[in-house]
Every structure is written in structure tokens, then in C-alpha cells.
Amino acid sequence: MVDFSISEKDQQIFDLMKKEGLVRRKYSRYYDLHEEEIPPDEFPEAKDFPSLESVLAGRSKEEGGATAFSLFASMHRAMYGGIALRSPNRALGNSSLTAAGTDEQKKKWGNTRLAMANTEPGCGSDSKAIETTAVLDGDEWVLNGEKIFVTTGIKAEGVVIWATVDKTAGRAGIKAFVVMKGTPGLELVKKEKKLGIRASDTAAFVLKDCRIPRENLLGLDESVVKKGGGGFKGLMMTFNLTRPGVAAGGIGNTMSALEFVKEELEKEGVTVNYELGQHNRTAIQQKVIELEAELEAATLATLRAGWLGDEGKPNNLEASVSKQKGGDICRKGTQLALEILGAPGITRDYRVEQNFRDGRITDIYEGTGEIQRLVIARGILNYSAADLS
Ligand SMILES: Cc1cc2nc3c(=O)[nH]c(=O)nc-3n(C[C@H](O)[C@H](O)[C@H](O)COP(=O)(O)OP(=O)(O)OC[C@H]3O[C@@H](n4cnc5c(N)ncnc54)[C@H](O)[C@@H]3O)c2cc1C
């Protein structure tokens, strides 16, 4: 049975996360306006709050699914503290490690903050178009290529680089390699300046004859014919793990905008009367109610994707549904919040303009909205990528 009700104990944890989030909210604008600075891992006033990692570590199986719980926690954090201000110990590359690494590799790098580099100047949505190469030379892999838009690329201790060991093999030739910072040949060449999520660093790298140990290939599967393992499927599995998380952040960001709007309306004596029929509501009441309904739908879709993951069931389709819904609500919901507030909404006096900018990325990274729709259509129609691309 699917049950997303919140236990008393979980509610207490979420209440603590709200308090922690409100501490971070104070810093959120600062790092938005000072993009050149990298925020610390933790802020002094928030240091006594339990980390999500420690809460998850102490969670028993009987207490319910860890993924659905952490998605709900992410929504809380984004709602109160903003997207991307708290930089967790684990980054996108850690999800690649979980999806494609051997048990030994997971032990070795489990506590290392790893960024993930798939995107290149000529390869974004079409992940299999990777040009970066990895060539085995004795007991070392030699990597050459260019990687752009790497989240946490500056803060991370290492980067999971997706590269091809055989261009003629297409997807089967694509593998993931752990490249630690400081490895000769891995050069950090750029830090992006962005519209939103400015507290999250985004970097570009060049790999020039970058030599790494043979055992840094995630999954240790060097074959290019065998399906599964650490190849392209591992990259796609990374996204099944992370897309609901991106959606959760976006939903929380939109909830934050909505919360602000409702507070401002209340100051003007406008409250939403849920008892009124549709034809008796004001236009603003109708807009708020519609937005709340969309947020509920996106939240449930996201929790369901996480729940399936917890149950060990395939969630490729559901992960994309959650990401598409989360991206959509972030664009439309934060825009609606601006519209309701009118001119002051776009000033820096109100936090909603930042919600609007921060939310935009939800529909872009880890697969754009169009790509999610493709994955959803393939899943429903049982088509392969070759049938529908
Ligand atoms: C802030 C930020 C952080 C990022 N972090 C990371 C990271 O950590 N690691 C990483 O590897 N990448 C990262 N990315 C890259 C991100 O995942 C890509 O930008 C994204 O996948 C889209 O690729 P692209 O920009 O090359 O767009 P393109 O693939 O060139 O697409 C351009 C447009 O065409 C549309 N389109 C493309 N193909 C199709 C199709 N088949 N059908 C319909 N429409 C299509 C797209 O939806 C989009 O609107 C990040 C990007 C940003 C902006």
C-alpha cells in the first residue's frame, strides 16, 4: 500500500528542518548577490541541527522509505532555506557512484563529494553524443575532452567523468571514471555566472592527457558489448535517482513563493476562502487554489517516484513525470506569484523574484522538460529511444 502520511517523529524532524531552513534563508540573498563567493558547508547558527545524512543513517526500515522521506525533507529545505544554499556532502557524482560503482568503490568514495560531468559543448540532452575519450594505457586510463556546466565542480573533491572508450560502439562505449581533484591534466577552466541558483557553483573542465588508475572506472566493466553495468545505463540510472530530488527542490522553491504571496495578501486583508464555489471566488483566490492543486499533484508524483525507488521497483517513467511536473510548476507557479504581487514582486525587497530566477533551472538540468516528455511517452507507449527521439 502507498502511504505518504507523516509520523509524529518525522514531523518533529521536518519542524527542525524548517528551523534550520529559516537560518539559511537569511544567507540566501547574500550569496545570490555575491555569486563570486562560495558559501560555507554550514552556517554557525545551523550547526546544531541534525544533517539529513545523520537522520537517514539512524532510520529503521519500519520507519518507512528513506527516499520518499528525503524528498519530503528536500521540499522543506528548499521552501524555507532556498535551493542550493546548503551544499551537501554528496553531490550528483555520488549518485553515479551509487548507480554504477562496485561495493568496494562505494566504500572507497562514499564519503567523498563527487561532481558529475556528462555535458560537453556538443553534448547536452543527447547524452550518448559524448566526445570525451578514455583510452587504456597499461594500468591507467588516459582521458581527453571538455566538460561544461558541472554542478559543485569547484567545491567537489572529485568529478565523475562520463567518457567513451569506443566511439563506434555508441551507448555501450560510454563509461564513468572517478577523477580526483589535483590529478594532472584535469584543469578547472571556468566558473559560470548565472541567472539563478547562484549559491551553487557551476564549473567547466578541460581534460588533457589526464591519467587515472585503471580501477577508477566505475563498475570495473571494461567491455563494450555487455549491456548494463557501469555504461550508459549507469548514467540513466543516475538520473532515476536524482530527478525526483531536483523536482523536490523546485516544488519547495515554488511553495516558498506561494507562502510569501499568501502572507502579503493577508496583510491586505485578502484570504483564500476554500468554501466558496468557483464562480464566487475572486480571480486571485482562484489562482492561488489552482497553484496549490498543481503543487499537490507535483508533490505526490515526486513522492511516488521516490517510493518506487525505495521499493526497488523501476521508476524511470515516474522519475521523469516528477521532474516534468516539478519543472513546470516552478516556471508557472513562481511567475504567477510575481503576477499576483504586481510591480513590487520584481524588486529585491521581496524574495519572490529570487524564487522566480532560482526555479528556472528545474526545467533545464538533468534533462529538460522536452526530454522528460520524451521519456514519459516512451515509457507509456513502450517505445525504445530508437523508436522515439
Ligand atoms: C546550472 C546548470 C547546472 C548543470 N549541472 C550539470 C552537471 O552537474 N552535470 C552535467 O553533466 N550537466 C549539467 N548541466 C547541463 C544540463 O544537464 C544541460 O544543459 C541539459 O541537459 C540540456 O542540454 P543542452 O544545454 O546542451 O541543451 P540542448 O540539448 O542543446 O537542447 C536545447 C533545446 O532543445 C531541446 N531539445 C533537445 N533535444 C530534443 C529532442 N530530442 N526533442 C525535443 N526537444 C529537444 C531542449 O529541450 C532544449 O530546449 C547543468 C546545466 C546548468 C544550466
The ligand as an SDF file (V2000), in Angstrom:
LIG
                    3D

 53 58  0  0  0  0  0  0  0  0999 V2000
   23.1630   25.4500  -13.7550 C   0  0  0  0  0  0  0  0  0  0  0  0
   23.3930   24.1840  -14.5280 C   0  0  0  0  0  0  0  0  0  0  0  0
   23.9350   23.0970  -13.8810 C   0  0  0  0  0  0  0  0  0  0  0  0
   24.1970   21.9160  -14.5880 C   0  0  0  0  0  0  0  0  0  0  0  0
   24.7870   20.8560  -13.9480 N   0  0  0  0  0  0  0  0  0  0  0  0
   25.1980   19.7850  -14.6730 C   0  0  0  0  0  0  0  0  0  0  0  0
   26.0000   18.7560  -14.0670 C   0  0  0  0  0  0  0  0  0  0  0  0
   26.2820   18.7650  -12.8700 O   0  0  0  0  0  0  0  0  0  0  0  0
   26.4730   17.7580  -14.8730 N   0  0  0  0  0  0  0  0  0  0  0  0
   26.1850   17.6810  -16.1980 C   0  0  0  0  0  0  0  0  0  0  0  0
   26.6430   16.7660  -16.8520 O   0  0  0  0  0  0  0  0  0  0  0  0
   25.4060   18.6460  -16.7960 N   0  0  0  0  0  0  0  0  0  0  0  0
   24.9260   19.6880  -16.0720 C   0  0  0  0  0  0  0  0  0  0  0  0
   24.1810   20.6860  -16.6670 N   0  0  0  0  0  0  0  0  0  0  0  0
   23.8710   20.5850  -18.0820 C   0  0  0  0  0  0  0  0  0  0  0  0
   22.4030   20.2720  -18.3230 C   0  0  0  0  0  0  0  0  0  0  0  0
   22.1040   18.9700  -17.9030 O   0  0  0  0  0  0  0  0  0  0  0  0
   22.1340   20.5090  -19.8150 C   0  0  0  0  0  0  0  0  0  0  0  0
   22.1680   21.9170  -20.0130 O   0  0  0  0  0  0  0  0  0  0  0  0
   20.8190   19.9560  -20.2550 C   0  0  0  0  0  0  0  0  0  0  0  0
   20.8810   18.5430  -20.2920 O   0  0  0  0  0  0  0  0  0  0  0  0
   20.4120   20.4330  -21.6470 C   0  0  0  0  0  0  0  0  0  0  0  0
   21.4570   20.2810  -22.5560 O   0  0  0  0  0  0  0  0  0  0  0  0
   21.9210   21.4960  -23.5010 P   0  0  0  0  0  0  0  0  0  0  0  0
   22.0580   22.7030  -22.6530 O   0  0  0  0  0  0  0  0  0  0  0  0
   23.0950   21.0530  -24.2980 O   0  0  0  0  0  0  0  0  0  0  0  0
   20.6880   21.7380  -24.4500 O   0  0  0  0  0  0  0  0  0  0  0  0
   20.3860   21.0340  -25.8430 P   0  0  0  0  0  0  0  0  0  0  0  0
   20.4440   19.5440  -25.6950 O   0  0  0  0  0  0  0  0  0  0  0  0
   21.2340   21.6590  -26.8910 O   0  0  0  0  0  0  0  0  0  0  0  0
   18.8850   21.4420  -26.0620 O   0  0  0  0  0  0  0  0  0  0  0  0
   18.4850   22.7550  -26.4750 C   0  0  0  0  0  0  0  0  0  0  0  0
   16.9680   22.7910  -26.5410 C   0  0  0  0  0  0  0  0  0  0  0  0
   16.4860   21.7660  -27.4520 O   0  0  0  0  0  0  0  0  0  0  0  0
   15.5550   20.9040  -26.8020 C   0  0  0  0  0  0  0  0  0  0  0  0
   15.7390   19.5260  -27.2590 N   0  0  0  0  0  0  0  0  0  0  0  0
   16.9190   18.8440  -27.3310 C   0  0  0  0  0  0  0  0  0  0  0  0
   16.7080   17.5960  -27.8180 N   0  0  0  0  0  0  0  0  0  0  0  0
   15.3620   17.4890  -28.0350 C   0  0  0  0  0  0  0  0  0  0  0  0
   14.5170   16.4420  -28.5260 C   0  0  0  0  0  0  0  0  0  0  0  0
   15.0050   15.2440  -28.8580 N   0  0  0  0  0  0  0  0  0  0  0  0
   13.2050   16.6960  -28.6180 N   0  0  0  0  0  0  0  0  0  0  0  0
   12.6790   17.9030  -28.2590 C   0  0  0  0  0  0  0  0  0  0  0  0
   13.4260   18.9330  -27.8100 N   0  0  0  0  0  0  0  0  0  0  0  0
   14.7510   18.7240  -27.6930 C   0  0  0  0  0  0  0  0  0  0  0  0
   15.8930   21.0220  -25.3180 C   0  0  0  0  0  0  0  0  0  0  0  0
   14.7880   20.7130  -24.5140 O   0  0  0  0  0  0  0  0  0  0  0  0
   16.3000   22.4860  -25.2030 C   0  0  0  0  0  0  0  0  0  0  0  0
   15.1550   23.2780  -25.0600 O   0  0  0  0  0  0  0  0  0  0  0  0
   23.8750   21.8420  -15.9690 C   0  0  0  0  0  0  0  0  0  0  0  0
   23.2910   22.9540  -16.6120 C   0  0  0  0  0  0  0  0  0  0  0  0
   23.0600   24.1120  -15.9100 C   0  0  0  0  0  0  0  0  0  0  0  0
   22.4630   25.2750  -16.6290 C   0  0  0  0  0  0  0  0  0  0  0  0
  1  2  1  0
  2  3  1  0
  2 52  2  0
  3  4  2  0
  4  5  1  0
  4 50  1  0
  5  6  2  0
  6  7  1  0
  6 13  1  0
  7  8  2  0
  7  9  1  0
  9 10  1  0
 10 11  2  0
 10 12  1  0
 12 13  2  0
 13 14  1  0
 14 15  1  0
 14 50  1  0
 15 16  1  0
 16 17  1  0
 16 18  1  0
 18 19  1  0
 18 20  1  0
 20 21  1  0
 20 22  1  0
 22 23  1  0
 23 24  1  0
 24 25  2  0
 24 26  1  0
 24 27  1  0
 27 28  1  0
 28 29  2  0
 28 30  1  0
 28 31  1  0
 31 32  1  0
 32 33  1  0
 33 34  1  0
 33 48  1  0
 34 35  1  0
 35 36  1  0
 35 46  1  0
 36 37  1  0
 36 45  1  0
 37 38  2  0
 38 39  1  0
 39 40  1  0
 39 45  2  0
 40 41  1  0
 40 42  2  0
 42 43  1  0
 43 44  2  0
 44 45  1  0
 46 47  1  0
 46 48  1  0
 48 49  1  0
 50 51  2  0
 51 52  1  0
 52 53  1  0
M  END
$$$$
